[in-house]
Amino acid sequence: MIHFIQTVVKPIVDYPEAVEVIHRKDRRGDVYALIVHPEDKGKVIGKNGRVAKAIRSVVYAYASKHPQKVYLDIQ
């Protein structure tokens, strides 16, 4: 899952080497924290959060194969 999230996000940003995904388990399920370079935050979030919503939609669709609930936090 970490590799998939990186594959989706790296083409969008100017600093792909700064893209980091951290996985942790939580009472909600699997939580993935996406960390990008401060200058790339706007690109990842997008106008009115549209890009972030699209990234989450793709990740959640990919994760639907697994019974565990998945969440993506963008930091």
N, CA, C, O and CB atoms as a CASP TS submission, in Angstrom:
PFRMAT TS
TARGET T0000
AUTHOR 0000-0000-0000
METHOD Language model
MODEL 1
PARENT N/A
ATOM      1  N   MET     1       0.821  -1.187   0.000  1.00  0.00           N
ATOM      2  CA  MET     1       0.000   0.000   0.000  1.00  0.00           C
ATOM      3  C   MET     1       0.869   1.257   0.000  1.00  0.00           C
ATOM      4  O   MET     1       0.560   2.235  -0.680  1.00  0.00           O
ATOM      5  CB  MET     1      -0.936  -0.006   1.202  1.00  0.00           C
ATOM      6  N   ILE     2       1.959   1.220   0.769  1.00  0.00           N
ATOM      7  CA  ILE     2       2.852   2.383   0.815  1.00  0.00           C
ATOM      8  C   ILE     2       3.399   2.676  -0.576  1.00  0.00           C
ATOM      9  O   ILE     2       3.431   3.831  -1.002  1.00  0.00           O
ATOM     10  CB  ILE     2       4.014   2.145   1.812  1.00  0.00           C
ATOM     11  N   HIS     3       3.827   1.644  -1.280  1.00  0.00           N
ATOM     12  CA  HIS     3       4.362   1.821  -2.630  1.00  0.00           C
ATOM     13  C   HIS     3       3.288   2.376  -3.570  1.00  0.00           C
ATOM     14  O   HIS     3       3.580   3.226  -4.411  1.00  0.00           O
ATOM     15  CB  HIS     3       4.909   0.484  -3.172  1.00  0.00           C
ATOM     16  N   PHE     4       2.068   1.906  -3.434  1.00  0.00           N
ATOM     17  CA  PHE     4       0.976   2.388  -4.284  1.00  0.00           C
ATOM     18  C   PHE     4       0.718   3.876  -4.051  1.00  0.00           C
ATOM     19  O   PHE     4       0.555   4.630  -5.010  1.00  0.00           O
ATOM     20  CB  PHE     4      -0.307   1.580  -4.018  1.00  0.00           C
ATOM     21  N   ILE     5       0.679   4.303  -2.803  1.00  0.00           N
ATOM     22  CA  ILE     5       0.445   5.718  -2.494  1.00  0.00           C
ATOM     23  C   ILE     5       1.577   6.570  -3.059  1.00  0.00           C
ATOM     24  O   ILE     5       1.326   7.631  -3.630  1.00  0.00           O
ATOM     25  CB  ILE     5       0.320   5.934  -0.964  1.00  0.00           C
ATOM     26  N   GLN     6       2.813   6.119  -2.906  1.00  0.00           N
ATOM     27  CA  GLN     6       3.944   6.859  -3.463  1.00  0.00           C
ATOM     28  C   GLN     6       3.858   6.939  -4.984  1.00  0.00           C
ATOM     29  O   GLN     6       4.178   7.973  -5.570  1.00  0.00           O
ATOM     30  CB  GLN     6       5.263   6.207  -3.046  1.00  0.00           C
ATOM     31  N   THR     7       3.433   5.863  -5.620  1.00  0.00           N
ATOM     32  CA  THR     7       3.301   5.837  -7.077  1.00  0.00           C
ATOM     33  C   THR     7       2.253   6.835  -7.553  1.00  0.00           C
ATOM     34  O   THR     7       2.411   7.438  -8.614  1.00  0.00           O
ATOM     35  CB  THR     7       2.938   4.430  -7.556  1.00  0.00           C
ATOM     36  N   VAL     8       1.200   7.012  -6.789  1.00  0.00           N
ATOM     37  CA  VAL     8       0.145   7.965  -7.159  1.00  0.00           C
ATOM     38  C   VAL     8       0.604   9.404  -6.948  1.00  0.00           C
ATOM     39  O   VAL     8       0.300  10.273  -7.766  1.00  0.00           O
ATOM     40  CB  VAL     8      -1.131   7.698  -6.345  1.00  0.00           C
ATOM     41  N   VAL     9       1.324   9.667  -5.872  1.00  0.00           N
ATOM     42  CA  VAL     9       1.646  11.042  -5.474  1.00  0.00           C
ATOM     43  C   VAL     9       2.907  11.594  -6.149  1.00  0.00           C
ATOM     44  O   VAL     9       2.940  12.776  -6.491  1.00  0.00           O
ATOM     45  CB  VAL     9       1.816  11.106  -3.977  1.00  0.00           C
ATOM     46  N   LYS    10       3.925  10.788  -6.345  1.00  0.00           N
ATOM     47  CA  LYS    10       5.201  11.292  -6.856  1.00  0.00           C
ATOM     48  C   LYS    10       5.113  12.038  -8.189  1.00  0.00           C
ATOM     49  O   LYS    10       5.826  13.028  -8.352  1.00  0.00           O
ATOM     50  CB  LYS    10       6.143  10.159  -7.006  1.00  0.00           C
ATOM     51  N   PRO    11       4.284  11.626  -9.152  1.00  0.00           N
ATOM     52  CA  PRO    11       4.211  12.394 -10.405  1.00  0.00           C
ATOM     53  C   PRO    11       3.581  13.788 -10.247  1.00  0.00           C
ATOM     54  O   PRO    11       3.750  14.645 -11.115  1.00  0.00           O
ATOM     55  CB  PRO    11       3.420  11.609 -11.425  1.00  0.00           C
ATOM     56  N   ILE    12       2.875  14.010  -9.172  1.00  0.00           N
ATOM     57  CA  ILE    12       2.181  15.286  -8.957  1.00  0.00           C
ATOM     58  C   ILE    12       3.108  16.356  -8.399  1.00  0.00           C
ATOM     59  O   ILE    12       2.937  17.535  -8.710  1.00  0.00           O
ATOM     60  CB  ILE    12       1.005  15.091  -8.013  1.00  0.00           C
ATOM     61  N   VAL    13       4.078  15.977  -7.590  1.00  0.00           N
ATOM     62  CA  VAL    13       4.874  16.923  -6.822  1.00  0.00           C
ATOM     63  C   VAL    13       6.170  17.321  -7.533  1.00  0.00           C
ATOM     64  O   VAL    13       6.625  16.650  -8.460  1.00  0.00           O
ATOM     65  CB  VAL    13       5.196  16.334  -5.471  1.00  0.00           C
ATOM     66  N   ASP    14       6.751  18.437  -7.069  1.00  0.00           N
ATOM     67  CA  ASP    14       8.035  18.899  -7.598  1.00  0.00           C
ATOM     68  C   ASP    14       9.221  18.230  -6.908  1.00  0.00           C
ATOM     69  O   ASP    14      10.307  18.144  -7.480  1.00  0.00           O
ATOM     70  CB  ASP    14       8.143  20.405  -7.452  1.00  0.00           C
ATOM     71  N   TYR    15       9.015  17.761  -5.693  1.00  0.00           N
ATOM     72  CA  TYR    15      10.077  17.116  -4.915  1.00  0.00           C
ATOM     73  C   TYR    15       9.677  15.670  -4.602  1.00  0.00           C
ATOM     74  O   TYR    15       9.313  15.366  -3.466  1.00  0.00           O
ATOM     75  CB  TYR    15      10.358  17.906  -3.599  1.00  0.00           C
ATOM     76  N   PRO    16       9.741  14.776  -5.596  1.00  0.00           N
ATOM     77  CA  PRO    16       9.309  13.388  -5.348  1.00  0.00           C
ATOM     78  C   PRO    16      10.175  12.651  -4.329  1.00  0.00           C
ATOM     79  O   PRO    16       9.715  11.699  -3.699  1.00  0.00           O
ATOM     80  CB  PRO    16       9.314  12.617  -6.643  1.00  0.00           C
ATOM     81  N   GLU    17      11.414  13.083  -4.165  1.00  0.00           N
ATOM     82  CA  GLU    17      12.283  12.417  -3.195  1.00  0.00           C
ATOM     83  C   GLU    17      11.853  12.711  -1.756  1.00  0.00           C
ATOM     84  O   GLU    17      12.251  12.000  -0.834  1.00  0.00           O
ATOM     85  CB  GLU    17      13.735  12.851  -3.403  1.00  0.00           C
ATOM     86  N   ALA    18      11.046  13.751  -1.561  1.00  0.00           N
ATOM     87  CA  ALA    18      10.592  14.114  -0.217  1.00  0.00           C
ATOM     88  C   ALA    18       9.273  13.442   0.162  1.00  0.00           C
ATOM     89  O   ALA    18       8.794  13.617   1.283  1.00  0.00           O
ATOM     90  CB  ALA    18      10.440  15.617  -0.115  1.00  0.00           C
ATOM     91  N   VAL    19       8.687  12.686  -0.742  1.00  0.00           N
ATOM     92  CA  VAL    19       7.421  11.999  -0.451  1.00  0.00           C
ATOM     93  C   VAL    19       7.693  10.836   0.492  1.00  0.00           C
ATOM     94  O   VAL    19       8.533   9.977   0.225  1.00  0.00           O
ATOM     95  CB  VAL    19       6.735  11.496  -1.762  1.00  0.00           C
ATOM     96  N   GLU    20       6.962  10.831   1.602  1.00  0.00           N
ATOM     97  CA  GLU    20       7.137   9.786   2.600  1.00  0.00           C
ATOM     98  C   GLU    20       5.759   9.321   3.053  1.00  0.00           C
ATOM     99  O   GLU    20       4.853  10.131   3.248  1.00  0.00           O
ATOM    100  CB  GLU    20       7.986  10.292   3.809  1.00  0.00           C
ATOM    101  N   VAL    21       5.612   8.024   3.215  1.00  0.00           N
ATOM    102  CA  VAL    21       4.353   7.451   3.691  1.00  0.00           C
ATOM    103  C   VAL    21       4.663   6.619   4.927  1.00  0.00           C
ATOM    104  O   VAL    21       5.511   5.727   4.900  1.00  0.00           O
ATOM    105  CB  VAL    21       3.651   6.581   2.579  1.00  0.00           C
ATOM    106  N   ILE    22       3.962   6.928   6.006  1.00  0.00           N
ATOM    107  CA  ILE    22       4.163   6.218   7.267  1.00  0.00           C
ATOM    108  C   ILE    22       2.880   5.457   7.598  1.00  0.00           C
ATOM    109  O   ILE    22       1.784   6.016   7.556  1.00  0.00           O
ATOM    110  CB  ILE    22       4.549   7.208   8.423  1.00  0.00           C
ATOM    111  N   HIS    23       3.032   4.192   7.924  1.00  0.00           N
ATOM    112  CA  HIS    23       1.885   3.333   8.248  1.00  0.00           C
ATOM    113  C   HIS    23       1.813   3.114   9.750  1.00  0.00           C
ATOM    114  O   HIS    23       2.825   2.865  10.405  1.00  0.00           O
ATOM    115  CB  HIS    23       1.982   1.973   7.510  1.00  0.00           C
ATOM    116  N   ARG    24       0.613   3.210  10.281  1.00  0.00           N
ATOM    117  CA  ARG    24       0.397   2.859  11.681  1.00  0.00           C
ATOM    118  C   ARG    24      -0.986   2.236  11.821  1.00  0.00           C
ATOM    119  O   ARG    24      -1.899   2.527  11.048  1.00  0.00           O
ATOM    120  CB  ARG    24       0.542   4.107  12.605  1.00  0.00           C
ATOM    121  N   LYS    25      -1.117   1.393  12.803  1.00  0.00           N
ATOM    122  CA  LYS    25      -2.422   0.791  13.111  1.00  0.00           C
ATOM    123  C   LYS    25      -3.070   1.629  14.197  1.00  0.00           C
ATOM    124  O   LYS    25      -2.401   2.175  15.075  1.00  0.00           O
ATOM    125  CB  LYS    25      -2.282  -0.715  13.562  1.00  0.00           C
ATOM    126  N   ASP    26      -4.375   1.713  14.114  1.00  0.00           N
ATOM    127  CA  ASP    26      -5.140   2.573  14.996  1.00  0.00           C
ATOM    128  C   ASP    26      -6.457   1.851  15.257  1.00  0.00           C
ATOM    129  O   ASP    26      -6.749   0.849  14.603  1.00  0.00           O
ATOM    130  CB  ASP    26      -5.364   4.012  14.376  1.00  0.00           C
ATOM    131  N   ARG    27      -7.241   2.333  16.182  1.00  0.00           N
ATOM    132  CA  ARG    27      -8.524   1.678  16.471  1.00  0.00           C
ATOM    133  C   ARG    27      -9.466   1.730  15.277  1.00  0.00           C
ATOM    134  O   ARG    27     -10.364   0.898  15.154  1.00  0.00           O
ATOM    135  CB  ARG    27      -9.190   2.329  17.678  1.00  0.00           C
ATOM    136  N   ARG    28      -9.257   2.727  14.381  1.00  0.00           N
ATOM    137  CA  ARG    28     -10.084   2.850  13.177  1.00  0.00           C
ATOM    138  C   ARG    28      -9.691   1.844  12.113  1.00  0.00           C
ATOM    139  O   ARG    28     -10.526   1.423  11.313  1.00  0.00           O
ATOM    140  CB  ARG    28      -9.985   4.254  12.611  1.00  0.00           C
ATOM    141  N   GLY    29      -8.431   1.459  12.101  1.00  0.00           N
ATOM    142  CA  GLY    29      -7.920   0.552  11.074  1.00  0.00           C
ATOM    143  C   GLY    29      -6.500   0.925  10.717  1.00  0.00           C
ATOM    144  O   GLY    29      -5.737   1.373  11.573  1.00  0.00           O
ATOM    145  N   ASP    30      -6.139   0.745   9.466  1.00  0.00           N
ATOM    146  CA  ASP    30      -4.807   1.107   8.983  1.00  0.00           C
ATOM    147  C   ASP    30      -4.809   2.581   8.591  1.00  0.00           C
ATOM    148  O   ASP    30      -5.647   3.024   7.806  1.00  0.00           O
ATOM    149  CB  ASP    30      -4.382   0.212   7.776  1.00  0.00           C
ATOM    150  N   VAL    31      -3.866   3.329   9.144  1.00  0.00           N
ATOM    151  CA  VAL    31      -3.760   4.755   8.842  1.00  0.00           C
ATOM    152  C   VAL    31      -2.429   4.990   8.151  1.00  0.00           C
ATOM    153  O   VAL    31      -1.376   4.589   8.649  1.00  0.00           O
ATOM    154  CB  VAL    31      -3.888   5.630  10.137  1.00  0.00           C
ATOM    155  N   TYR    32      -2.488   5.644   7.001  1.00  0.00           N
ATOM    156  CA  TYR    32      -1.286   5.994   6.255  1.00  0.00           C
ATOM    157  C   TYR    32      -1.147   7.513   6.270  1.00  0.00           C
ATOM    158  O   TYR    32      -2.053   8.235   5.855  1.00  0.00           O
ATOM    159  CB  TYR    32      -1.341   5.442   4.787  1.00  0.00           C
ATOM    160  N   ALA    33      -0.002   7.984   6.755  1.00  0.00           N
ATOM    161  CA  ALA    33       0.270   9.413   6.799  1.00  0.00           C
ATOM    162  C   ALA    33       1.148   9.763   5.603  1.00  0.00           C
ATOM    163  O   ALA    33       2.248   9.231   5.452  1.00  0.00           O
ATOM    164  CB  ALA    33       0.955   9.824   8.146  1.00  0.00           C
ATOM    165  N   LEU    34       0.659  10.651   4.765  1.00  0.00           N
ATOM    166  CA  LEU    34       1.405  11.105   3.587  1.00  0.00           C
ATOM    167  C   LEU    34       2.084  12.412   3.933  1.00  0.00           C
ATOM    168  O   LEU    34       1.426  13.394   4.277  1.00  0.00           O
ATOM    169  CB  LEU    34       0.474  11.272   2.342  1.00  0.00           C
ATOM    170  N   ILE    35       3.407  12.422   3.842  1.00  0.00           N
ATOM    171  CA  ILE    35       4.190  13.613   4.156  1.00  0.00           C
ATOM    172  C   ILE    35       4.903  14.047   2.886  1.00  0.00           C
ATOM    173  O   ILE    35       5.591  13.251   2.247  1.00  0.00           O
ATOM    174  CB  ILE    35       5.211  13.345   5.317  1.00  0.00           C
ATOM    175  N   VAL    36       4.733  15.325   2.520  1.00  0.00           N
ATOM    176  CA  VAL    36       5.371  15.874   1.324  1.00  0.00           C
ATOM    177  C   VAL    36       6.159  17.123   1.699  1.00  0.00           C
ATOM    178  O   VAL    36       6.025  17.645   2.806  1.00  0.00           O
ATOM    179  CB  VAL    36       4.317  16.198   0.229  1.00  0.00           C
ATOM    180  N   HIS    37       6.971  17.590   0.778  1.00  0.00           N
ATOM    181  CA  HIS    37       7.738  18.817   0.954  1.00  0.00           C
ATOM    182  C   HIS    37       6.756  19.965   1.166  1.00  0.00           C
ATOM    183  O   HIS    37       5.693  19.984   0.546  1.00  0.00           O
ATOM    184  CB  HIS    37       8.669  19.089  -0.276  1.00  0.00           C
ATOM    185  N   PRO    38       7.092  20.923   2.030  1.00  0.00           N
ATOM    186  CA  PRO    38       6.164  22.037   2.294  1.00  0.00           C
ATOM    187  C   PRO    38       5.705  22.795   1.038  1.00  0.00           C
ATOM    188  O   PRO    38       4.577  23.286   0.993  1.00  0.00           O
ATOM    189  CB  PRO    38       6.816  23.010   3.236  1.00  0.00           C
ATOM    190  N   GLU    39       6.558  22.890   0.037  1.00  0.00           N
ATOM    191  CA  GLU    39       6.170  23.585  -1.197  1.00  0.00           C
ATOM    192  C   GLU    39       5.199  22.765  -2.042  1.00  0.00           C
ATOM    193  O   GLU    39       4.547  23.314  -2.930  1.00  0.00           O
ATOM    194  CB  GLU    39       7.407  23.915  -2.020  1.00  0.00           C
ATOM    195  N   ASP    40       5.092  21.482  -1.785  1.00  0.00           N
ATOM    196  CA  ASP    40       4.206  20.602  -2.556  1.00  0.00           C
ATOM    197  C   ASP    40       2.839  20.403  -1.911  1.00  0.00           C
ATOM    198  O   ASP    40       1.962  19.784  -2.513  1.00  0.00           O
ATOM    199  CB  ASP    40       4.863  19.263  -2.743  1.00  0.00           C
ATOM    200  N   LYS    41       2.645  20.909  -0.712  1.00  0.00           N
ATOM    201  CA  LYS    41       1.371  20.693  -0.028  1.00  0.00           C
ATOM    202  C   LYS    41       0.195  21.219  -0.836  1.00  0.00           C
ATOM    203  O   LYS    41      -0.848  20.570  -0.909  1.00  0.00           O
ATOM    204  CB  LYS    41       1.391  21.354   1.337  1.00  0.00           C
ATOM    205  N   GLY    42       0.353  22.376  -1.438  1.00  0.00           N
ATOM    206  CA  GLY    42      -0.719  22.950  -2.244  1.00  0.00           C
ATOM    207  C   GLY    42      -1.067  22.086  -3.440  1.00  0.00           C
ATOM    208  O   GLY    42      -2.237  21.961  -3.803  1.00  0.00           O
ATOM    209  N   LYS    43      -0.063  21.493  -4.049  1.00  0.00           N
ATOM    210  CA  LYS    43      -0.311  20.619  -5.203  1.00  0.00           C
ATOM    211  C   LYS    43      -1.037  19.345  -4.793  1.00  0.00           C
ATOM    212  O   LYS    43      -1.900  18.856  -5.522  1.00  0.00           O
ATOM    213  CB  LYS    43       1.005  20.265  -5.895  1.00  0.00           C
ATOM    214  N   VAL    44      -0.692  18.815  -3.641  1.00  0.00           N
ATOM    215  CA  VAL    44      -1.306  17.571  -3.186  1.00  0.00           C
ATOM    216  C   VAL    44      -2.736  17.819  -2.688  1.00  0.00           C
ATOM    217  O   VAL    44      -3.609  16.969  -2.863  1.00  0.00           O
ATOM    218  CB  VAL    44      -0.455  16.932  -2.073  1.00  0.00           C
ATOM    219  N   ILE    45      -2.970  18.956  -2.080  1.00  0.00           N
ATOM    220  CA  ILE    45      -4.315  19.269  -1.591  1.00  0.00           C
ATOM    221  C   ILE    45      -5.196  19.768  -2.726  1.00  0.00           C
ATOM    222  O   ILE    45      -6.347  19.348  -2.844  1.00  0.00           O
ATOM    223  CB  ILE    45      -4.253  20.317  -0.469  1.00  0.00           C
ATOM    224  N   GLY    46      -4.673  20.659  -3.563  1.00  0.00           N
ATOM    225  CA  GLY    46      -5.428  21.151  -4.705  1.00  0.00           C
ATOM    226  C   GLY    46      -6.449  22.206  -4.311  1.00  0.00           C
ATOM    227  O   GLY    46      -6.665  22.469  -3.128  1.00  0.00           O
ATOM    228  N   LYS    47      -7.064  22.795  -5.302  1.00  0.00           N
ATOM    229  CA  LYS    47      -8.064  23.832  -5.076  1.00  0.00           C
ATOM    230  C   LYS    47      -9.304  23.197  -4.448  1.00  0.00           C
ATOM    231  O   LYS    47      -9.884  22.256  -4.991  1.00  0.00           O
ATOM    232  CB  LYS    47      -8.423  24.563  -6.405  1.00  0.00           C
ATOM    233  N   ASN    48      -9.691  23.731  -3.301  1.00  0.00           N
ATOM    234  CA  ASN    48     -10.835  23.217  -2.540  1.00  0.00           C
ATOM    235  C   ASN    48     -10.686  21.741  -2.168  1.00  0.00           C
ATOM    236  O   ASN    48     -11.684  21.059  -1.930  1.00  0.00           O
ATOM    237  CB  ASN    48     -12.109  23.410  -3.337  1.00  0.00           C
ATOM    238  N   GLY    49      -9.451  21.245  -2.117  1.00  0.00           N
ATOM    239  CA  GLY    49      -9.205  19.868  -1.701  1.00  0.00           C
ATOM    240  C   GLY    49      -9.532  18.821  -2.752  1.00  0.00           C
ATOM    241  O   GLY    49      -9.667  17.641  -2.431  1.00  0.00           O
ATOM    242  N   ARG    50      -9.659  19.235  -3.989  1.00  0.00           N
ATOM    243  CA  ARG    50     -10.063  18.292  -5.041  1.00  0.00           C
ATOM    244  C   ARG    50      -9.016  17.213  -5.308  1.00  0.00           C
ATOM    245  O   ARG    50      -9.360  16.043  -5.479  1.00  0.00           O
ATOM    246  CB  ARG    50     -10.344  19.045  -6.325  1.00  0.00           C
ATOM    247  N   VAL    51      -7.749  17.599  -5.345  1.00  0.00           N
ATOM    248  CA  VAL    51      -6.698  16.607  -5.613  1.00  0.00           C
ATOM    249  C   VAL    51      -6.598  15.629  -4.443  1.00  0.00           C
ATOM    250  O   VAL    51      -6.468  14.422  -4.650  1.00  0.00           O
ATOM    251  CB  VAL    51      -5.326  17.305  -5.856  1.00  0.00           C
ATOM    252  N   ALA    52      -6.659  16.146  -3.219  1.00  0.00           N
ATOM    253  CA  ALA    52      -6.605  15.268  -2.041  1.00  0.00           C
ATOM    254  C   ALA    52      -7.775  14.289  -2.056  1.00  0.00           C
ATOM    255  O   ALA    52      -7.604  13.112  -1.739  1.00  0.00           O
ATOM    256  CB  ALA    52      -6.621  16.101  -0.735  1.00  0.00           C
ATOM    257  N   LYS    53      -8.942  14.763  -2.417  1.00  0.00           N
ATOM    258  CA  LYS    53     -10.117  13.888  -2.474  1.00  0.00           C
ATOM    259  C   LYS    53      -9.936  12.815  -3.546  1.00  0.00           C
ATOM    260  O   LYS    53     -10.318  11.663  -3.343  1.00  0.00           O
ATOM    261  CB  LYS    53     -11.392  14.710  -2.755  1.00  0.00           C
ATOM    262  N   ALA    54      -9.357  13.190  -4.680  1.00  0.00           N
ATOM    263  CA  ALA    54      -9.122  12.227  -5.757  1.00  0.00           C
ATOM    264  C   ALA    54      -8.085  11.181  -5.331  1.00  0.00           C
ATOM    265  O   ALA    54      -8.258   9.993  -5.602  1.00  0.00           O
ATOM    266  CB  ALA    54      -8.653  12.954  -7.036  1.00  0.00           C
ATOM    267  N   ILE    55      -7.014  11.618  -4.669  1.00  0.00           N
ATOM    268  CA  ILE    55      -5.994  10.678  -4.188  1.00  0.00           C
ATOM    269  C   ILE    55      -6.615   9.705  -3.196  1.00  0.00           C
ATOM    270  O   ILE    55      -6.381   8.499  -3.269  1.00  0.00           O
ATOM    271  CB  ILE    55      -4.809  11.432  -3.534  1.00  0.00           C
ATOM    272  N   ARG    56      -7.407  10.233  -2.271  1.00  0.00           N
ATOM    273  CA  ARG    56      -8.057   9.364  -1.283  1.00  0.00           C
ATOM    274  C   ARG    56      -8.999   8.372  -1.959  1.00  0.00           C
ATOM    275  O   ARG    56      -9.054   7.205  -1.571  1.00  0.00           O
ATOM    276  CB  ARG    56      -8.831  10.205  -0.255  1.00  0.00           C
ATOM    277  N   SER    57      -9.734   8.826  -2.962  1.00  0.00           N
ATOM    278  CA  SER    57     -10.665   7.937  -3.664  1.00  0.00           C
ATOM    279  C   SER    57      -9.934   6.771  -4.320  1.00  0.00           C
ATOM    280  O   SER    57     -10.386   5.628  -4.243  1.00  0.00           O
ATOM    281  CB  SER    57     -11.451   8.718  -4.718  1.00  0.00           C
ATOM    282  N   VAL    58      -8.808   7.059  -4.964  1.00  0.00           N
ATOM    283  CA  VAL    58      -8.028   6.017  -5.631  1.00  0.00           C
ATOM    284  C   VAL    58      -7.442   5.047  -4.602  1.00  0.00           C
ATOM    285  O   VAL    58      -7.471   3.832  -4.797  1.00  0.00           O
ATOM    286  CB  VAL    58      -6.901   6.645  -6.481  1.00  0.00           C
ATOM    287  N   VAL    59      -6.914   5.591  -3.515  1.00  0.00           N
ATOM    288  CA  VAL    59      -6.323   4.741  -2.474  1.00  0.00           C
ATOM    289  C   VAL    59      -7.397   3.867  -1.826  1.00  0.00           C
ATOM    290  O   VAL    59      -7.173   2.678  -1.599  1.00  0.00           O
ATOM    291  CB  VAL    59      -5.616   5.606  -1.399  1.00  0.00           C
ATOM    292  N   TYR    60      -8.551   4.444  -1.531  1.00  0.00           N
ATOM    293  CA  TYR    60      -9.621   3.675  -0.893  1.00  0.00           C
ATOM    294  C   TYR    60     -10.159   2.595  -1.846  1.00  0.00           C
ATOM    295  O   TYR    60     -10.500   1.496  -1.409  1.00  0.00           O
ATOM    296  CB  TYR    60     -10.766   4.616  -0.449  1.00  0.00           C
ATOM    297  N   ALA    61     -10.231   2.905  -3.117  1.00  0.00           N
ATOM    298  CA  ALA    61     -10.684   1.908  -4.090  1.00  0.00           C
ATOM    299  C   ALA    61      -9.682   0.752  -4.170  1.00  0.00           C
ATOM    300  O   ALA    61     -10.077  -0.413  -4.230  1.00  0.00           O
ATOM    301  CB  ALA    61     -10.873   2.556  -5.488  1.00  0.00           C
ATOM    302  N   TYR    62      -8.401   1.075  -4.169  1.00  0.00           N
ATOM    303  CA  TYR    62      -7.355   0.057  -4.197  1.00  0.00           C
ATOM    304  C   TYR    62      -7.414  -0.797  -2.928  1.00  0.00           C
ATOM    305  O   TYR    62      -7.216  -2.011  -2.979  1.00  0.00           O
ATOM    306  CB  TYR    62      -5.963   0.712  -4.344  1.00  0.00           C
ATOM    307  N   ALA    63      -7.686  -0.156  -1.800  1.00  0.00           N
ATOM    308  CA  ALA    63      -7.701  -0.861  -0.512  1.00  0.00           C
ATOM    309  C   ALA    63      -8.978  -1.647  -0.289  1.00  0.00           C
ATOM    310  O   ALA    63      -9.064  -2.417   0.667  1.00  0.00           O
ATOM    311  CB  ALA    63      -7.516   0.120   0.616  1.00  0.00           C
ATOM    312  N   SER    64      -9.962  -1.475  -1.138  1.00  0.00           N
ATOM    313  CA  SER    64     -11.241  -2.161  -0.927  1.00  0.00           C
ATOM    314  C   SER    64     -11.113  -3.682  -1.057  1.00  0.00           C
ATOM    315  O   SER    64     -12.028  -4.415  -0.683  1.00  0.00           O
ATOM    316  CB  SER    64     -12.275  -1.647  -1.922  1.00  0.00           C
ATOM    317  N   LYS    65      -9.996  -4.151  -1.580  1.00  0.00           N
ATOM    318  CA  LYS    65      -9.739  -5.586  -1.690  1.00  0.00           C
ATOM    319  C   LYS    65      -9.520  -6.222  -0.320  1.00  0.00           C
ATOM    320  O   LYS    65      -9.686  -7.430  -0.151  1.00  0.00           O
ATOM    321  CB  LYS    65      -8.525  -5.838  -2.582  1.00  0.00           C
ATOM    322  N   HIS    66      -9.148  -5.398   0.649  1.00  0.00           N
ATOM    323  CA  HIS    66      -8.799  -5.893   1.976  1.00  0.00           C
ATOM    324  C   HIS    66      -9.936  -5.615   2.963  1.00  0.00           C
ATOM    325  O   HIS    66     -10.621  -4.599   2.849  1.00  0.00           O
ATOM    326  CB  HIS    66      -7.488  -5.244   2.468  1.00  0.00           C
ATOM    327  N   PRO    67     -10.134  -6.499   3.915  1.00  0.00           N
ATOM    328  CA  PRO    67     -11.237  -6.300   4.864  1.00  0.00           C
ATOM    329  C   PRO    67     -10.994  -5.170   5.869  1.00  0.00           C
ATOM    330  O   PRO    67     -11.946  -4.633   6.435  1.00  0.00           O
ATOM    331  CB  PRO    67     -11.486  -7.579   5.612  1.00  0.00           C
ATOM    332  N   GLN    68      -9.731  -4.809   6.094  1.00  0.00           N
ATOM    333  CA  GLN    68      -9.398  -3.769   7.057  1.00  0.00           C
ATOM    334  C   GLN    68      -9.674  -2.390   6.470  1.00  0.00           C
ATOM    335  O   GLN    68      -9.374  -2.146   5.302  1.00  0.00           O
ATOM    336  CB  GLN    68      -7.931  -3.883   7.487  1.00  0.00           C
ATOM    337  N   LYS    69     -10.238  -1.493   7.260  1.00  0.00           N
ATOM    338  CA  LYS    69     -10.516  -0.130   6.822  1.00  0.00           C
ATOM    339  C   LYS    69      -9.193   0.642   6.724  1.00  0.00           C
ATOM    340  O   LYS    69      -8.304   0.484   7.560  1.00  0.00           O
ATOM    341  CB  LYS    69     -11.508   0.580   7.801  1.00  0.00           C
ATOM    342  N   VAL    70      -9.084   1.481   5.682  1.00  0.00           N
ATOM    343  CA  VAL    70      -7.858   2.239   5.428  1.00  0.00           C
ATOM    344  C   VAL    70      -8.180   3.731   5.420  1.00  0.00           C
ATOM    345  O   VAL    70      -9.206   4.154   4.886  1.00  0.00           O
ATOM    346  CB  VAL    70      -7.205   1.810   4.079  1.00  0.00           C
ATOM    347  N   TYR    71      -7.291   4.521   6.020  1.00  0.00           N
ATOM    348  CA  TYR    71      -7.433   5.976   6.046  1.00  0.00           C
ATOM    349  C   TYR    71      -6.139   6.601   5.556  1.00  0.00           C
ATOM    350  O   TYR    71      -5.054   6.073   5.796  1.00  0.00           O
ATOM    351  CB  TYR    71      -7.787   6.486   7.474  1.00  0.00           C
ATOM    352  N   LEU    72      -6.260   7.731   4.865  1.00  0.00           N
ATOM    353  CA  LEU    72      -5.091   8.456   4.369  1.00  0.00           C
ATOM    354  C   LEU    72      -5.105   9.855   4.951  1.00  0.00           C
ATOM    355  O   LEU    72      -6.021  10.636   4.692  1.00  0.00           O
ATOM    356  CB  LEU    72      -5.071   8.505   2.813  1.00  0.00           C
ATOM    357  N   ASP    73      -4.083  10.170   5.743  1.00  0.00           N
ATOM    358  CA  ASP    73      -3.908  11.506   6.307  1.00  0.00           C
ATOM    359  C   ASP    73      -2.835  12.219   5.514  1.00  0.00           C
ATOM    360  O   ASP    73      -1.740  11.688   5.328  1.00  0.00           O
ATOM    361  CB  ASP    73      -3.538  11.445   7.818  1.00  0.00           C
ATOM    362  N   ILE    74      -3.136  13.405   5.051  1.00  0.00           N
ATOM    363  CA  ILE    74      -2.164  14.192   4.292  1.00  0.00           C
ATOM    364  C   ILE    74      -1.606  15.261   5.233  1.00  0.00           C
ATOM    365  O   ILE    74      -2.344  16.071   5.794  1.00  0.00           O
ATOM    366  CB  ILE    74      -2.819  14.841   3.004  1.00  0.00           C
ATOM    367  N   GLN    75      -0.282  15.237   5.385  1.00  0.00           N
ATOM    368  CA  GLN    75       0.367  16.171   6.310  1.00  0.00           C
ATOM    369  C   GLN    75       1.370  17.020   5.581  1.00  0.00           C
ATOM    370  O   GLN    75       2.019  17.869   6.191  1.00  0.00           O
ATOM    371  CB  GLN    75       1.047  15.426   7.454  1.00  0.00           C
TER
END
